[in-house]
Amino acid sequence: MTTRRKFLKTAGAATATAGAAAVAAPAVHGQSKITWRLQTYAGPALAEHVIKPSIDAFNKVANGEMEIELYYSDQLVPTGELFRAMQRGTIDAVQSDDDSIAAPVDISVFGGYFPFATRYSLDVPVLFNDYGLKEIWEEAYGEIDGVTWLSAGAWDPCHFATVDPIRSLEDLRGKRVFTFPTAGRFLSRFGVVPVTLPWEDIEVAVQTGELDGIAWSGITEDYTVGWADVTNYFLTNNISGAWCGSYFANSERWEELPEHLKTLFRLCMDSSHYYRQHWYWGGEAKLRTGGDKLELTTIPDAEWQQVEDEAMKFWDEVAGESDRNARVVAILKEYREVMQRAGPPYRYS
């Protein structure tokens, strides 16, 4: 297994050859095998669900023409440096959200958990495929050299898992919480103290008291990655119904691929998006009702409405940051109105 130290030691050589022929490998039908390094935002336990099955399938169906080596959160490059590393060609592809990898585009603020942009995981693919976000993302990344945005999909909702119970907005004040950049920027309005740490350090940080909780996932991930073992309470209110994450690739390496391998990779991205839809949807309900590690708490609807109202002000502030952000916010508002008018099961309030 490649370590970060070993990887960084050889990264300079990898950069110098990024645009050259693919990594040397046994010949397949007279050609060298293409080898990619792909790093995900997820640690090993989570990656077993959110990406590994699709990468295993790709490597099997590629039939020796191409192999994708999968690396986990911070394994080769710190998550916050992933975009630049991919741009330089020291890694070939990334699965993460725009926000966490510090993508230098205005719309990166909408990656991860943009507050109340979604209620359900199906909202993400609908917004991208039917409401125009796909074209806006392609436009934004088309202005950046070296990286190609490939596809967006939904993950789980954003809930709090905490050591102490949260039953009111006042209980959030002063809580040191691991979360995503934009989510933290929003939650700080309610006294939350956002903390950034390497993903693999979170469990220990909760145990040592460095963190009071986590607002990085739903209950499925809390159980899957071990956070339910170090926290005691799960807040049923969420600030987003689904995390919005994407796949990206180094542009030169992407363009080197023959069309059938590009198509295969797109199909495997879609299979990953589909798997997450049912894994999270079922997991959230099953663990709320049958999980035995976390006690559920709820902030009353009337009080939580203050958070939703503040999110609309936050949307308008983000819209003012660029014309393109304003276009995204306009789409989110249009979609929100359509869903509310449609009523149940699209929106219940």
N, C-alpha and C positions, 0 to 999 in steps of 0.2 A: 504494500500500500504506500502510495506517495504521501509524504508528510509535507506540511507547509514549508518547513526549513529546506527540505530537499528540493521542493518545487521552486522556491524563490532563488535558490542557488543556481538553478538552470533556467530561470525565467528570461534572462537576458538573451540566451541563445535561442529560446523559443520565440522571442519577439523578433529577432533578426530573420527568422525563417518563416514567420507567420504567413507571408504572402507567397511562399514558395510551394513546392509540391507537398502533398500530404505526408504525415509522418511515415517513415519507412515501416513496412510490414510485409508479411508473406504475400507473394503475388497471387492475385485472384483473376483468373481469365486474362493473364498477361499484364495486369495492371496492379499498382501498389494499393494496398488497403488504405482507405482514408480513416484517420483517427482524430476524434475530437475529445477535448476536455470540457465537460459541462459541470458547473457548480450551481447547486440549488441553495436557496435560503434556509432550507430545512435541515435539521439534525437527522441522524440515522433512523431513529424510530419513526419519525414523521415521514421521512422520505420514502419509507417502505410503502406508504400509501399515496403520497401526493405526486410522486414522479417515477420511482424505481420500476413499477410494473410496465410502464410505457417504454422506458429505456431498454429494459430487458427484451420487450417485444421487438423494438426497433432493431436491436443487435441480432436477434434471431432471424427476422425477416430480411435484413440487409444481406444475409447469405454470404458473409465474408467480404463484401465490398466496402463496408464501413463499420466502424465500432465507435460507440460513444462511451467514454470513461466518465462515470458519475462520481462527483465529489460533493461532500455535505457542507453544511453551514460553517464558514470560516476555515475550512480545511486547507485550502490553498491560498485564498485571498480573503481578508476581512470583508464582510458583506458590504460595508460602506465604500469599499474600493473596487467592487466588482465591475462597475461600468467602465472605469478607466482601464482596468486590466483587460477587459474584453476588447475595448477600443484599440489598445496596443497590440492585441493578438496573443497575450500571454495565456489567456484562456479563450476558448472558442464559442462558448454559449453559456447562457445564464437562465435560470428560472427564479424569479423573484418579483417584487413589486418595484415600480419606478421610484417610489419614495425612499425605500431602504437602501437602494444602490446608488443614491445621489445622482440620478440621471439628469443631465444638464438641459432639461427641457421644461418649459413653463407648466406643462400639464402633469408633471411628475407628482404634483400635490394631490392628484386624484387617484394615484396608485395606493395600494394598501387599503386603509380604512378612511375614506372621506366621509365625514359624519352625516348619517341618515341619507346617503345617496341611494342606498338599496335597503329593501326590507327582506328580500329572499335571494337565494343564490341564483335563481333563474333571471333575476333582473340584470345581472352583468352581461351574459351573452345577448340578451335582448337589446340592451343599450348599445352594445358594440355592433351587432349585426343588423339591427333594424332601425336604430335611431341615429346612426352616423358617427359614433365614437371611433369605430375602426378607421375611418378615413381621416379623422382628426389626428389619431395616434400615428398613422402612416405619414401624414404631413409633418408633424412635429419631429419625428425621428429622421425623416428625409432631409432635414436641415442640419443633421449632425453627422459628421464624417466618421466612418468606421464601425457603426453599429446599426443593425437592422432589427426593428421591432417585428415580431412574427405573429403573436397571438395572445389574447387575454382571456382569462377565465375566472371563475368564482371559487372561493374557498369558504371558510366558515364565518359565522358572525363574530363580532367583537364584544366580549363580555369581560367582567372583572372576576378574577379568582383571587381571593384575599385571605390573609391570616385572621383578621378581625372582620366581623359582619358589617355590611353596608346596607343600611335600611333607610337612609335619607341622604340628600345632597350634602348635608353638613358632615356626614361620615367620610366623605371623599377628601375633605380638606386635609392637606398635609401628607396624604398617602404617597409614598414613593413607589412608583409603578413603572414596570417595564412595558413599553408600548412602541408604536410606530411614530415616526417624526410628526406627520400631520395630525394623527390622533392625539399625540401628546400636546401639540400646539393648541388644539381645541380644548382638550380636557383641563389644561392649565387654567382656563377661565373659571373652573369650579374648584380650584385649590389643589388639584392633583399635581404632583411633582414628577414629571417624566424623567425616567432614567434610561440611559443607553448603556448596554453591556453586551459582550459576546453571548450569543444564544446559549452556548453550552455552560455558561456560568450562572444562568438564571436560577436554577434549582438551589444551588449552594447559597446564592445571594439572598434568597427568601429564608433559608434556614439560619443564616447568620444575622438576619435583621437588616441587611442592607436594603432589601426591598420589602415593602408591605404587601405587594401583590403584583398581578400581571393583568394587562388589558391587551392581549396579543392574539386571542383566539376564542373559540367556543369551548364547550365542555368536552367535546370529543378529543381535542388536542390536549386538554388538561390531563385527561386520563392516559392518553397514548404516550406522552413524552415524560410523564412523571410529576407534573406540577400539582396534580391532585393529591400527591403524597406529602406535599409540604405546605399546602394551603388548606383552609377549613371551610370556606364559604364561596358560593357561586352566585353572582348577582344576575337575575334573570333579565333585567333591562339591558339592552345593548345600544351602542351608538352607530352600528352599521349591521345590516343583515348579511353582508358577505364581503370578504376581503377580495380585492381586485388585483390579481397577479398576472404576470406576463412571461413569455419566452422571448429571449433576445439572442442574436448571434453576431459574431464579428462579420462585417459585411463582405470582406474579401473571401473568408472561408465559406460563407453562405453561397456566394456567387460561383465558387468553384464546384459546387455540387452539381451533378447531373440532375435533370428534372425529375427522374423517377425517385431519387433519394430525397429531394426536396418534398415531393408529394408524400413519401413514406413518413418523413419527419412531421409533416403537417397532420397526417392521419394519427400518428402517435400522440401528438399534442392534444388532438380532439379526444382521443381515448382517455387521456389523463383528465381532461376537463369533465368528461362524462362520469368517470369513476368517482371523482370528488363530489359530484352532485348528489349521488345516492349515499356515499359513505358518510359524508357530513350530515346530510338531512336525517338519515336514520340514526346516526350516532348521537346527535343532539337530543333527540326525543328519548332514546333508549337510556342514556345516562342521566338525564334529568329525572326519569321515573324509576330507574333501577339501580343507578349508581349508589354506592354506599360510602363514598369518601368525602363528598362535599354537601354541606347543608345549603339549600336554596334560600336566598333572600330576595326581596323585591322593594324597590322604591315606588310608592304609590303613583298611579298614572298622572294625577293632577300635579304632583311635584315634578315628575319626570318631564312633563310638558315644557317646563322651563328650559330643559336641555335641548329639546327639539326646536323650540323657538329661537334659542341662541344659535343653533346650527344654521338657520336661515340667514341670520346676520353674518355668520361666518362665510356662507356661500357668496353673499354679495361682496364681502371683502376680497375673497379670492377672485371673483369675477373682475374686480377692478385692477388686478395685477397684470393682465394682458388681454388683448382682444380675443385670443384663442381660448383662454380660460373663461372669458365671458360667453363664448359659444358653447363650451361644455356645460356651464351652469344653466344656460338657457335650455339646453337639451334635458338636463336633470329636472328642471322645473316643469317642462312640458310633460315628461314622463311621469313625474309625481302627480300632476293633475289628471292625466289619463287614468292612472291606477286608482286614484281616489274616486274618480267618477265611475269607474268600472265596479267598484265595491267588492264585496266578498266573492271569491276567495282572494282577489288581487290585493285588496286592502280592507282591513277591518276597522280602521279608524282614521 
